[in-house]
Amino acid sequence: MAFDFDLFVIGGGSGGVRCARIAAGHGARVGVAEERFWGGTCVNVGCVPKKIMVNAAEYGAWAQDASAFGWDIAAHGHDWAKLAAARDAEVARLSGIYAKLLAGAGVATFDARARFLDAHTLDVGGRRITAERIVIATGGTPTRLPIPGAELGLVSDDLFTLKALPRRAAVIGAGYIAVEFASILRGLGAQVELLYRAPLPLRGFDEDIRAAAAEALAASGIALNPDVTPTRIARIEDHLMVALSDGSVKEVDAVFFCTGRAPNTAGLGLDRAGVATTPSGAITVDEEHRTSVPHIHAIGDVLDRVNLTPMATAVGHALADTLFGNKPRRASYENVPTAVFMTPPIGTVGLTEAEAAARGPVDVYVTHFTPMRHTITKRAGRRTLMKLVVCQRTQKVLGAHMLGEDAAEIMQGIGIAVVMGATKQDFDRTIGIHPTAAEEFVTLRTRTRVAGVPAAAQ
């Protein structure tokens, strides 16, 4: 059978675009369909605009802190519209670059929704298109809790279309997006209630980091409400009332659901192609990212595995090399560095203490300190935490975790070392850059504790 394309990619986000572009570079005939915006969530309603707003939120505190260093600076309030214009211009620029990259690689692009008609055939905006191989890279979509009045709440995408900063906001959730949004809103001047069902925010992160994050969020003026779940949202005149499981009620002007994202598979016609999914809608794949139909692959957040943009692009690149470049390889899901851009930020790579301890005995090194900047500013809640988790048998560093200013920038370099299999002794013999916070990672000499020691024989 003669196909229209060697490869057709459904989804023009970071993973899909990288896969398409690399495949085309290997000589494949490639098409990509994107129904919403090129660059996907990350560029348009995720990483990029969020980080710009994180930067904006930091300036208010810096202006306040400047007097400690002798500067006479007064902050006269924040101009939301000016920030929004600058943010949106940068998003538009980057989204345009994605389209240009595809055009430059010779990829055919379709501003349309694609759905399966059968395992090799797609309806793309009303046009029938066939492809020998298909990659599904449709990402995820934000979700709301199934409670009365949920439609009155906003989702993460909506932050980037608000016309003004809400004076009082409730953020529901305690994952990446929730703590980042709470920090942004608080930093720009809103009163913020963070509502979450666990005792600590950031489930899945190292426990020391979770505890330090809660302290830092509270110190920034965010009202923490652990161990609760919202039960109802109602509008009363010009504000919203959020009822909670503990019987309390919060009066706010806006509610943000930051309660997770669902794989964006609805309406793709996966059943017509025979592509299997989990009950949550995530596409199931093997180690080569093949779905239940061998010539159909899936990558990125639609798998609900490691929902990070760089992970999706790495997998997309590896898949294109494997399928069309005669260079079969895989992108590893282990030791993926990541950051949470709350205030202050978190950077982490590798295993948590609990994960590592479950595999065997580990040496744990932890330090808390006030960075030099804040020994001068005296700003509360800006202590830094650094932690190394080390295999006792091999002395390899299994995990590195940090909460504190510049954590994400520092952790990128630490991530290289962990991926390479560096030992604690490699860290110890590395000369620190003084005076920096980062040098503490190579001067952790005293073991804090041992974890994961096997139980004594009975």
TIMILUM-945936 format. One line per field, with one value per atom (N, C-alpha, C): x, y, z. Coordinates in steps of 0.2 Angstrom, whole numbers, always signed. Layout:
east	c(X, ...);
north	c(Y, ...);
up	c(Z, ...);
end
This chain:
east	c(+4, +0, +4, +3, +6, +3, +7, +5, +6, +2, +3, +10, +11, +17, +20, +27, +30, +29, +28, +26, +21, +16, +12, +11, +12, +12, +6, +2, -4, -1, -1, +1, +7, +7, +12, +16, +16, +20, +27, +31, +38, +40, +37, +39, +37, +31, +29, +33, +34, +38, +45, +48, +55, +55, +51, +50, +50, +45, +44, +50, +53, +58, +64, +66, +72, +70, +64, +62, +63, +61, +61, +69, +73, +80, +83, +80, +83, +80, +76, +73, +66, +63, +56, +51, +46, +40, +36, +35, +32, +27, +21, +16, +14, +12, +10, +4, -1, -7, -7, -9, -10, -16, -21, -27, -28, -23, -24, -18, -12, -7, +0, +4, +11, +15, +19, +23, +19, +13, +9, +9, +7, +6, +12, +18, +24, +25, +25, +26, +20, +14, +8, +5, +4, +0, +4, +10, +14, +21, +26, +33, +35, +34, +37, +33, +26, +23, +23, +23, +23, +30, +36, +42, +43, +40, +40, +36, +31, +27, +30, +34, +38, +43, +47, +52, +49, +43, +39, +38, +35, +34, +40, +46, +52, +54, +52, +55, +52, +46, +43, +47, +49, +53, +60, +63, +69, +69, +64, +63, +63, +59, +59, +66, +70, +76, +82, +81, +86, +89, +84, +86, +91, +91, +96, +103, +104, +110, +112, +108, +109, +105, +101, +97, +91, +89, +83, +78, +74, +70, +63, +58, +51, +47, +43, +39, +32, +29, +23, +17, +17, +12, +14, +10, +12, +7, +9, +5, +4, -2, -3, -4, -7, -7, -1, +4, +11, +14, +14, +17, +14, +7, +3, +5, +6, +8, +15, +20, +27, +27, +23, +23, +20, +14, +11, +15, +19, +23, +29, +31, +37, +34, +28, +24, +23, +21, +19, +26, +31, +37, +40, +39, +42, +37, +31, +26, +27, +29, +31, +37, +42, +48, +47, +42, +40, +38, +33, +31, +36, +41, +46, +51, +53, +57, +54, +48, +45, +45, +43, +44, +51, +56, +63, +65, +62, +64, +60, +55, +51, +45, +43, +37, +31, +26, +19, +15, +13, +9, +2, -2, -10, -12, -16, -19, -26, -26, -32, -32, -38, -38, -38, -34, -33, -36, -40, -43, -42, -42, -41, -48, -47, -52, -51, -45, -42, -35, -32, -25, -20, -21, -17, -20, -26, -29, -32, -31, -33, -38, -42, -46, -43, -40, -36, -40, -44, -48, -53, -55, -60, -56, -50, -46, -43, -44, -42, -34, -31, -23, -21, -16, -14, -6, -4, +3, +5, +11, +14, +15, +17, +18, +15, +12, +9, +11, +13, +15, +9, +7, +2, +6, +5, +9, +4, -2, -7, -7, -2, -1, -7, -7, -12, -17, -22, -27, -28, -29, -30, -37, -38, -44, -47, -53, -56, -59, -60, -63, -70, -73, -80, -84, -85, -89, -94, -99, -104, -100, -102, -99, -92, -90, -83, -82, -88, -87, -86, -86, -85, -77, -74, -66, -63, -57, -52, -47, -44, -39, -33, -27, -21, -20, -23, -23, -25, -30, -34, -30, -24, -20, -18, -17, -13, -18, -25, -29, -33, -31, -34, -33, -38, -37, -34, -34, -32, -30, -26, -24, -30, -32, -37, -35, -39, -36, -35, -40, -40, -41, -36, -37, -36, -40, -39, -36, -30, -27, -28, -32, -33, -28, -24, -19, -13, -8, -1, +4, +3, +8, +12, +16, +21, +16, +11, +7, +4, +2, -2, +3, +9, +13, +16, +17, +20, +15, +9, +4, +3, +3, +2, +7, +13, +19, +19, +17, +16, +10, +5, -1, +1, +4, +6, +12, +16, +22, +20, +14, +11, +6, +5, +1, -5, -7, -14, -13, -19, -19, -21, -17, -18, -19, -24, -26, -24, -19, -17, -21, -25, -30, -27, -26, -24, -25, -26, -28, -23, -17, -11, -9, -5, -2, +4, +7, +12, +11, +14, +13, +18, +17, +22, +23, +18, +18, +22, +26, +31, +38, +39, +46, +48, +55, +58, +55, +54, +51, +54, +60, +64, +62, +62, +60, +53, +48, +41, +40, +44, +43, +46, +52, +55, +50, +47, +43, +37, +34, +28, +30, +36, +39, +40, +43, +44, +38, +33, +27, +23, +23, +20, +24, +30, +34, +33, +31, +30, +23, +19, +12, +7, +8, +3, +0, -7, -11, -11, -8, -8, -14, -18, -23, -23, -19, -17, -23, -24, -28, -36, -37, -44, -45, -51, -53, -59, -60, -65, -72, -77, -83, -88, -88, -93, -90, -91, -90, -96, -97, -104, -102, -106, -105, -110, -107, -111, -110, -114, -113, -107, -102, -96, -90, -91, -86, -88, -83, -84, -83, -87, -86, -84, -79, -76, -77, -82, -83, -78, -75, -70, -73, -69, -71, -71, -67, -67, -72, -77, -82, -81, -75, -73, -75, -75, -77, -72, -70, -65, -69, -68, -71, -65, -66, -61, -64, -60, -62, -61, -56, -55, -53, -54, -52, -49, -43, -39, -39, -41, -40, -33, -29, -22, -22, -26, -27, -26, -21, -18, -20, -18, -19, -21, -25, -27, -25, -23, -20, -26, -23, -28, -29, -33, -35, -42, -46, -54, -55, -59, -60, -55, -50, -45, -47, -52, -54, -49, -46, -41, -44, -51, -54, -54, -55, -55, -48, -43, -36, -34, -38, -36, -31, -30, -25, -28, -24, -26, -24, -29, -27, -29, -26, -28, -35, -38, -44, -44, -38, -38, -37, -36, -36, -29, -24, -17, -16, -12, -10, -4, -5, +0, +5, +11, +16, +21, +25, +31, +37, +43, +49, +51, +49, +50, +45, +40, +35, +30, +30, +25, +18, +13, +6, +4, -2, -4, -5, -4, -4, +4, +8, +15, +17, +14, +16, +14, +10, +8, +11, +14, +18, +15, +17, +15, +20, +21, +26, +23, +27, +25, +20, +16, +11, +5, +4, -2, +0, +6, +7, +6, +6, +6, +11, +17, +23, +27, +32, +36, +34, +29, +26, +30, +36, +40, +42, +42, +44, +50, +56, +62, +62, +58, +57, +54, +49, +45, +49, +53, +58, +63, +66, +71, +68, +62, +59, +58, +55, +53, +59, +65, +71, +74, +74, +76, +72, +65, +61, +62, +63, +64, +71, +76, +82, +81, +77, +76, +72, +67, +63, +66, +69, +71, +79, +82, +89, +94, +92, +96, +101, +98, +102, +97, +96, +91, +93, +89, +91, +85, +86, +80, +82, +78, +79, +77, +81, +80, +75, +71, +66, +69, +75, +78, +83, +83, +88, +86, +80, +77, +77, +82, +82, +75, +73, +67, +67, +63, +62, +55, +54, +48, +49, +46, +48, +43, +43, +39, +44, +43, +47, +49, +55, +61, +60, +64, +63, +66, +64, +66, +70, +75, +78, +80, +79, +79, +81, +85, +87, +88, +86, +87, +82, +84, +79, +78, +72, +71, +74, +75, +78, +73, +67, +63, +63, +64, +65, +71, +76, +83, +84, +81, +81, +77, +72, +69, +73, +78, +83, +89, +90, +96, +98, +103, +106, +109, +107, +110, +112, +117, +120, +116, +114, +110, +114, +115, +118, +113, +112, +108, +111, +110, +112, +106, +105, +101, +105, +104, +108, +104, +106, +104, +109, +107, +111, +114, +120, +123, +118, +114, +110, +105, +103, +97, +100, +107, +110, +110, +109, +109, +102, +97, +90, +86, +88, +85, +78, +76, +70, +68, +63, +61, +59, +60, +58, +63, +68, +73, +79, +78, +83, +84, +90, +91, +92, +89, +91, +94, +99, +103, +103, +103, +103, +106, +110, +112, +110, +108, +107, +112, +115, +121, +121, +121, +121, +127, +126, +131, +136, +134, +138, +143, +140, +144, +146, +143, +145, +142, +138, +136, +130, +130, +125, +119, +114, +107, +102, +103, +98, +101, +99, +101, +95, +94, +88, +90, +87, +88, +82, +81, +76, +80, +80, +83, +84, +86, +87, +92, +91, +95, +95, +90, +90, +90, +86, +85, +92, +95, +101, +107, +107, +112, +111, +105, +103, +105, +105, +106, +113, +118, +125, +125, +122, +122, +119, +114, +111, +115, +120, +125, +129, +131, +135, +131, +125, +121, +120, +118, +117, +124, +130, +136, +138, +134, +136, +141, +142, +147, +146, +151, +151, +152, +150, +151, +158, +163, +170, +172, +168, +169, +166, +161, +158, +164, +166, +171, +177, +180, +186, +185, +179, +178, +178, +182, +183, +177, +175, +169, +170, +165, +166, +163, +168, +166, +166, +162, +156, +150, +147, +141, +137, +131, +127, +129, +130, +131, +137, +142, +148, +146, +140, +138, +138, +136, +135, +142, +147, +154, +158, +154, +157, +153, +148, +144, +149, +152, +156, +153, +149, +146, +139, +139, +133, +128, +122, +116, +113, +112, +109, +110, +108, +108, +101, +99, +92, +92, +87, +86, +91, +93, +97, +92, +94, +90, +89, +83, +81, +85, +87, +91, +87, +91, +88, +85, +79, +75, +78);
north	c(-6, +0, +6, +11, +17, +22, +25, +29, +36, +41, +48, +50, +47, +49, +43, +43, +38, +39, +45, +46, +52, +51, +56, +57, +63, +64, +68, +66, +69, +73, +80, +84, +88, +94, +99, +102, +98, +100, +99, +99, +99, +92, +86, +80, +78, +80, +78, +82, +88, +92, +90, +88, +85, +79, +74, +68, +69, +73, +75, +78, +83, +86, +81, +77, +73, +67, +65, +60, +63, +69, +72, +73, +74, +75, +69, +63, +57, +54, +59, +57, +55, +55, +52, +58, +56, +60, +61, +67, +68, +73, +72, +76, +77, +83, +84, +88, +86, +90, +93, +99, +102, +106, +105, +108, +114, +116, +121, +126, +125, +129, +126, +128, +125, +126, +121, +121, +118, +117, +113, +117, +113, +116, +120, +117, +120, +127, +128, +135, +140, +137, +142, +143, +137, +138, +134, +133, +129, +133, +129, +131, +138, +140, +146, +152, +153, +159, +158, +152, +151, +154, +152, +154, +162, +165, +172, +175, +172, +175, +174, +168, +167, +172, +174, +179, +186, +187, +194, +194, +188, +188, +189, +187, +188, +195, +199, +206, +210, +209, +212, +211, +205, +204, +207, +206, +209, +217, +220, +227, +229, +224, +225, +224, +219, +217, +222, +226, +230, +235, +237, +242, +239, +233, +230, +230, +231, +232, +240, +244, +251, +255, +251, +254, +257, +263, +266, +265, +259, +257, +257, +260, +259, +255, +250, +247, +250, +252, +256, +252, +245, +241, +238, +233, +229, +230, +230, +232, +225, +222, +215, +215, +220, +221, +221, +225, +225, +219, +215, +209, +204, +204, +200, +201, +207, +209, +206, +207, +205, +197, +194, +187, +184, +187, +184, +185, +191, +192, +187, +185, +180, +173, +171, +165, +165, +170, +170, +169, +172, +172, +164, +161, +154, +149, +151, +146, +147, +153, +154, +150, +150, +146, +139, +136, +129, +128, +132, +131, +132, +137, +138, +132, +129, +123, +117, +116, +111, +113, +119, +121, +120, +122, +122, +114, +110, +103, +99, +103, +100, +96, +97, +93, +97, +93, +96, +97, +103, +104, +106, +104, +104, +107, +113, +116, +114, +107, +104, +98, +96, +90, +84, +79, +72, +67, +62, +57, +51, +45, +39, +37, +34, +31, +23, +21, +15, +15, +9, +9, +13, +14, +18, +24, +26, +31, +36, +43, +48, +53, +56, +61, +67, +72, +78, +84, +86, +92, +91, +85, +83, +80, +80, +77, +70, +65, +58, +57, +55, +55, +48, +45, +38, +39, +35, +35, +28, +26, +20, +19, +25, +25, +31, +30, +36, +37, +43, +44, +49, +47, +50, +54, +61, +65, +71, +69, +74, +77, +75, +78, +77, +82, +81, +87, +87, +92, +93, +99, +100, +97, +95, +93, +97, +96, +99, +93, +94, +90, +89, +83, +82, +84, +91, +93, +98, +99, +104, +111, +115, +121, +121, +115, +115, +120, +121, +125, +132, +134, +141, +142, +136, +137, +137, +139, +140, +134, +133, +128, +131, +128, +131, +135, +133, +137, +144, +144, +151, +156, +155, +160, +165, +162, +166, +170, +170, +174, +178, +178, +183, +190, +194, +201, +205, +202, +206, +201, +203, +198, +198, +192, +191, +194, +197, +200, +194, +189, +183, +177, +172, +166, +160, +155, +148, +144, +140, +135, +129, +124, +118, +113, +109, +105, +106, +102, +103, +100, +99, +97, +102, +101, +106, +112, +111, +117, +121, +118, +121, +125, +123, +127, +132, +131, +136, +142, +140, +145, +149, +146, +149, +154, +152, +157, +163, +162, +167, +172, +170, +174, +178, +174, +178, +183, +181, +186, +192, +192, +197, +201, +199, +203, +200, +194, +191, +188, +187, +183, +176, +171, +164, +159, +155, +149, +143, +139, +133, +127, +123, +118, +111, +107, +100, +95, +89, +83, +79, +80, +77, +81, +78, +82, +87, +86, +90, +91, +96, +97, +92, +92, +89, +81, +78, +71, +68, +63, +60, +62, +68, +71, +69, +70, +68, +71, +67, +70, +76, +77, +83, +89, +88, +93, +95, +90, +92, +96, +94, +98, +105, +106, +112, +117, +113, +117, +120, +116, +119, +125, +124, +130, +136, +135, +141, +144, +140, +143, +147, +144, +148, +154, +154, +160, +165, +163, +168, +172, +169, +172, +168, +162, +158, +154, +154, +151, +143, +139, +132, +129, +124, +121, +113, +110, +103, +98, +92, +87, +89, +93, +95, +94, +93, +93, +97, +101, +105, +101, +103, +99, +102, +109, +113, +120, +123, +130, +133, +139, +143, +150, +153, +161, +164, +169, +173, +181, +184, +190, +191, +194, +195, +191, +186, +182, +175, +170, +163, +160, +156, +152, +145, +143, +136, +132, +127, +123, +118, +116, +111, +105, +100, +94, +94, +99, +100, +104, +107, +111, +118, +120, +127, +130, +136, +139, +145, +145, +150, +155, +162, +167, +169, +169, +171, +174, +177, +180, +175, +170, +166, +159, +154, +147, +144, +141, +137, +130, +126, +119, +117, +115, +112, +105, +101, +94, +89, +90, +85, +86, +82, +83, +76, +75, +69, +68, +62, +61, +63, +67, +70, +65, +60, +55, +55, +59, +59, +61, +57, +60, +58, +54, +53, +47, +43, +37, +31, +31, +26, +19, +18, +11, +9, +14, +12, +9, +12, +9, +3, +2, -4, -2, +4, +6, +6, +2, +1, +7, +8, +13, +11, +14, +12, +15, +14, +17, +24, +27, +35, +38, +34, +36, +37, +35, +35, +29, +30, +25, +21, +14, +10, +8, +8, +7, +2, -1, -5, -1, -4, +0, +3, +2, +5, +10, +11, +16, +14, +8, +5, +4, +6, +4, -3, -5, -11, -13, -8, -8, -6, -11, -10, -4, -2, +4, +10, +10, +16, +17, +23, +24, +30, +31, +36, +39, +45, +49, +54, +56, +62, +61, +67, +67, +62, +60, +56, +49, +48, +41, +42, +48, +49, +45, +46, +42, +47, +51, +56, +63, +67, +72, +78, +78, +84, +85, +91, +93, +90, +91, +88, +80, +77, +70, +68, +72, +71, +72, +77, +79, +74, +71, +66, +60, +58, +52, +52, +58, +59, +59, +62, +62, +54, +51, +44, +39, +41, +37, +38, +44, +46, +43, +43, +40, +32, +29, +22, +20, +24, +22, +24, +29, +32, +33, +33, +35, +30, +23, +18, +18, +22, +22, +21, +14, +12, +14, +18, +19, +21, +22, +24, +29, +33, +39, +36, +37, +34, +38, +34, +38, +38, +35, +36, +42, +44, +50, +56, +58, +64, +70, +75, +81, +85, +88, +92, +97, +102, +108, +110, +113, +116, +123, +127, +134, +138, +136, +139, +144, +148, +152, +150, +148, +147, +141, +140, +134, +128, +122, +116, +113, +109, +105, +98, +93, +86, +82, +77, +72, +65, +60, +53, +51, +46, +43, +48, +47, +50, +46, +48, +44, +37, +38, +32, +27, +30, +25, +22, +25, +22, +17, +19, +15, +8, +8, +2, -3, +0, -5, -7, -4, -6, -1, -2, +3, +9, +15, +22, +26, +30, +36, +42, +46, +52, +58, +63, +69, +75, +79, +84, +90, +96, +102, +108, +112, +118, +124, +129, +135, +141, +147, +153, +156, +156, +159, +166, +168, +174, +180, +180, +185, +187, +181, +182, +183, +182, +184, +192, +195, +202, +205, +201, +204, +202, +197, +194, +192, +190, +188, +181, +181, +174, +169, +163, +157, +156, +159, +158, +154, +149, +145, +140, +137, +132, +125, +120, +113, +110, +106, +102, +95, +90, +83, +78, +74, +68, +62, +57, +50, +46, +42, +38, +31, +27, +19, +17, +14, +12, +8, +3, -2, +1, +4, +7, +14, +17, +25, +29, +26, +30, +35, +41, +46, +44, +42, +39, +45, +50, +56, +62, +68, +74, +79, +82, +86, +93, +98, +105, +109, +113, +119, +125, +130, +136, +140, +146, +150, +147, +147, +145, +137, +134, +126, +123, +126, +123, +123, +129, +130, +126, +125, +121, +114, +111, +104, +102, +106, +104, +100, +104, +101, +95, +95, +89, +83, +85, +79, +76, +79, +76, +71, +73, +69, +62, +63, +58, +53, +55, +51, +47, +50, +47, +42, +42, +37, +39, +46, +49, +46, +45, +43, +49, +47, +52, +55, +51, +53, +57, +56, +61, +68, +68, +75, +78, +73, +76, +79, +76, +78, +84, +86, +92, +98, +103, +109, +114, +116, +121, +128, +131, +138, +142, +146, +150, +157, +161, +159, +158, +152, +150, +145, +145, +139, +133, +133, +126, +122, +126, +122, +118, +119, +114, +107, +106, +99, +96, +99, +96, +96, +99, +100, +96, +92, +88, +82, +83, +78, +73, +76, +73, +69, +63, +59, +61, +62, +64, +58, +53, +47, +41, +35, +29, +27, +25, +23, +16, +12, +6, +1, +1, -5, -11, -17, -23, -24, -27, -29, -34, -35, -40, -47, -52, -59, -60, -63, -65, -72);
up	c(+0, +0, +0, -4, -4, +1, +5, +10, +9, +11, +10, +14, +20, +24, +27, +28, +31, +39, +41, +48, +49, +53, +54, +62, +64, +71, +73, +78, +80, +87, +86, +91, +90, +90, +89, +95, +100, +106, +105, +111, +111, +108, +111, +109, +102, +100, +93, +88, +89, +85, +84, +90, +89, +85, +87, +83, +76, +74, +67, +63, +67, +64, +63, +68, +67, +62, +62, +57, +50, +49, +42, +40, +45, +44, +42, +44, +42, +35, +32, +25, +25, +30, +30, +28, +25, +23, +29, +32, +39, +38, +42, +43, +50, +52, +59, +59, +64, +65, +72, +72, +79, +79, +83, +83, +87, +92, +96, +95, +97, +96, +96, +91, +90, +96, +98, +104, +110, +110, +115, +122, +127, +133, +136, +135, +138, +136, +129, +127, +128, +127, +127, +134, +138, +144, +150, +149, +154, +156, +155, +157, +156, +149, +147, +150, +149, +153, +160, +163, +170, +173, +170, +172, +171, +166, +166, +172, +174, +179, +186, +186, +192, +193, +187, +187, +190, +187, +189, +196, +199, +206, +211, +208, +212, +213, +208, +209, +214, +217, +222, +228, +230, +236, +235, +229, +228, +229, +227, +228, +236, +240, +247, +250, +248, +251, +249, +244, +241, +247, +251, +256, +261, +262, +266, +264, +257, +254, +252, +255, +254, +248, +245, +239, +242, +239, +241, +235, +236, +230, +233, +230, +232, +226, +228, +224, +224, +218, +218, +215, +216, +214, +207, +206, +200, +194, +188, +182, +179, +180, +177, +170, +167, +160, +156, +159, +156, +156, +162, +162, +157, +156, +152, +145, +143, +136, +134, +139, +138, +138, +142, +142, +136, +134, +128, +121, +121, +115, +115, +121, +120, +119, +121, +120, +112, +109, +102, +98, +100, +97, +97, +102, +103, +99, +99, +96, +88, +86, +79, +77, +81, +80, +79, +83, +82, +74, +72, +65, +60, +61, +57, +56, +62, +63, +58, +59, +55, +47, +46, +39, +36, +40, +38, +37, +40, +40, +34, +31, +26, +28, +34, +37, +35, +33, +31, +38, +39, +45, +43, +48, +47, +54, +53, +59, +59, +62, +62, +67, +69, +73, +69, +72, +69, +73, +70, +73, +69, +72, +68, +65, +59, +55, +55, +55, +56, +58, +58, +61, +56, +50, +46, +43, +44, +41, +46, +45, +49, +46, +49, +47, +50, +46, +48, +45, +50, +48, +42, +41, +36, +30, +30, +25, +27, +22, +23, +22, +27, +26, +29, +25, +27, +29, +33, +36, +37, +36, +37, +45, +48, +55, +58, +64, +67, +74, +76, +83, +86, +92, +96, +101, +101, +106, +107, +110, +111, +118, +122, +129, +134, +139, +144, +144, +148, +149, +156, +159, +166, +168, +174, +177, +183, +184, +190, +194, +201, +205, +204, +204, +203, +209, +210, +216, +213, +217, +215, +214, +209, +208, +205, +203, +200, +194, +190, +184, +186, +192, +194, +195, +196, +196, +190, +190, +185, +184, +179, +178, +177, +176, +176, +169, +164, +158, +159, +163, +164, +167, +170, +173, +168, +162, +157, +153, +154, +151, +156, +162, +167, +165, +166, +164, +170, +176, +182, +188, +192, +198, +203, +204, +209, +216, +220, +227, +232, +231, +236, +231, +232, +228, +232, +230, +233, +228, +229, +225, +227, +224, +226, +223, +227, +225, +229, +228, +231, +227, +220, +216, +213, +208, +205, +203, +200, +197, +203, +208, +213, +217, +219, +223, +219, +213, +208, +207, +206, +205, +212, +217, +224, +225, +223, +224, +219, +213, +208, +211, +213, +215, +221, +226, +232, +230, +226, +225, +221, +217, +214, +218, +224, +229, +231, +229, +231, +238, +241, +247, +245, +247, +244, +249, +248, +252, +248, +251, +247, +251, +247, +250, +247, +252, +249, +254, +252, +256, +260, +258, +261, +267, +272, +277, +275, +269, +266, +259, +256, +249, +245, +238, +234, +235, +235, +235, +230, +232, +228, +229, +231, +232, +239, +240, +246, +252, +258, +263, +266, +267, +269, +265, +258, +254, +255, +256, +257, +263, +268, +275, +274, +271, +269, +265, +260, +255, +259, +264, +268, +272, +275, +279, +275, +269, +264, +262, +260, +257, +263, +269, +274, +276, +276, +277, +272, +266, +261, +261, +266, +267, +264, +262, +259, +265, +265, +271, +269, +272, +271, +274, +270, +273, +271, +275, +274, +276, +274, +276, +275, +270, +268, +261, +259, +252, +251, +246, +244, +243, +245, +244, +240, +239, +236, +234, +229, +227, +225, +228, +227, +226, +222, +220, +225, +229, +233, +231, +228, +225, +221, +223, +218, +220, +225, +227, +227, +229, +229, +236, +238, +244, +243, +246, +245, +252, +252, +258, +258, +264, +265, +269, +268, +272, +279, +282, +289, +292, +288, +290, +289, +287, +286, +279, +278, +272, +271, +264, +262, +257, +259, +254, +250, +243, +239, +233, +228, +222, +216, +217, +212, +215, +211, +213, +207, +209, +204, +205, +201, +201, +199, +203, +201, +204, +201, +204, +199, +195, +190, +183, +179, +172, +169, +164, +162, +155, +153, +146, +141, +136, +131, +125, +127, +122, +120, +123, +121, +114, +110, +103, +98, +100, +95, +91, +93, +89, +90, +96, +97, +96, +98, +97, +90, +85, +78, +76, +79, +77, +81, +87, +91, +96, +98, +103, +110, +114, +121, +125, +130, +135, +142, +147, +154, +156, +162, +164, +164, +165, +165, +159, +153, +147, +144, +148, +146, +141, +136, +131, +134, +133, +136, +130, +132, +127, +130, +126, +128, +129, +129, +130, +124, +118, +112, +110, +115, +114, +109, +108, +103, +107, +104, +108, +106, +108, +106, +99, +95, +87, +86, +83, +83, +79, +74, +70, +72, +78, +81, +88, +88, +94, +98, +105, +109, +113, +114, +118, +122, +127, +131, +136, +138, +144, +142, +136, +135, +138, +140, +143, +150, +153, +160, +164, +162, +165, +168, +165, +167, +163, +166, +162, +163, +159, +159, +151, +149, +142, +140, +143, +141, +140, +144, +144, +137, +136, +129, +123, +123, +118, +117, +123, +122, +119, +121, +119, +111, +110, +103, +98, +100, +97, +96, +101, +101, +97, +97, +93, +85, +84, +77, +74, +79, +77, +76, +80, +80, +74, +72, +66, +60, +59, +53, +52, +57, +57, +57, +58, +58, +64, +70, +76, +82, +83, +88, +95, +99, +105, +109, +116, +120, +125, +127, +132, +138, +143, +150, +154, +157, +162, +169, +170, +177, +177, +183, +185, +181, +180, +176, +181, +180, +184, +183, +188, +188, +193, +192, +196, +197, +203, +205, +206, +202, +202, +207, +213, +219, +221, +227, +230, +237, +238, +234, +230, +224, +220, +223, +220, +222, +215, +216, +211, +214, +210, +212, +206, +208, +203, +207, +204, +206, +212, +216, +221, +227, +230, +236, +242, +248, +253, +254, +254, +255, +249, +243, +237, +237, +239, +239, +245, +251, +257, +255, +251, +250, +246, +243, +239, +243, +249, +253, +257, +261, +266, +262, +264, +261, +267, +265, +269, +267, +272, +270, +273, +269, +271, +270, +275, +274, +278, +274, +277, +276, +282, +281, +283, +279, +280, +277, +280, +277, +272, +265, +260, +262, +259, +261, +260, +254, +253, +258, +261, +267, +274, +274, +281, +281, +275, +275, +275, +271, +271, +277, +280, +286, +284, +278, +275, +278, +281, +284, +279, +281, +277, +271, +270, +264, +266, +270, +272, +266, +265, +260, +263, +259, +261, +255, +257, +252, +255, +251, +253, +248, +250, +246, +249, +244, +246, +243, +247, +244, +246, +241, +242, +246, +252, +256, +254, +249, +247, +241, +236, +231, +231, +236, +237, +231, +227, +221, +224, +222, +224, +220, +224, +221, +220, +224, +224, +227, +223, +226, +226, +231, +232, +235, +233, +235, +235, +240, +241, +242, +238, +239, +233, +234, +228, +223, +216, +211, +211, +214, +215, +208, +204, +197, +193, +193, +190, +192, +199, +202, +200, +201, +200, +193, +188, +181, +181, +184, +184, +189, +194, +199, +195, +191, +187, +182, +179, +175, +179, +185, +189, +191, +193, +195, +189, +184, +178, +176, +177, +175, +181, +186, +192, +196, +198, +202, +209, +213, +220, +224, +231, +236, +236, +235, +235, +229, +223, +217, +219, +223, +225, +230, +235, +240, +237, +232, +229, +224, +223, +219, +223, +220, +224, +223, +228, +228, +226, +223, +221, +226, +229, +235, +234, +237, +241, +237, +237, +233, +238, +237, +240, +237, +230, +227, +230, +233, +235, +241, +244, +250, +248, +241, +239, +239, +238, +238, +245, +250, +257, +262, +260, +265, +267, +273, +275, +281, +285, +290, +289, +289, +288, +293, +291, +295, +298, +294, +296, +291, +293, +289, +288, +282, +281, +277, +278, +274, +277, +283, +285, +286, +283, +284, +291, +292, +299, +301, +308, +310, +310, +309, +308, +315, +314, +320, +323);
end
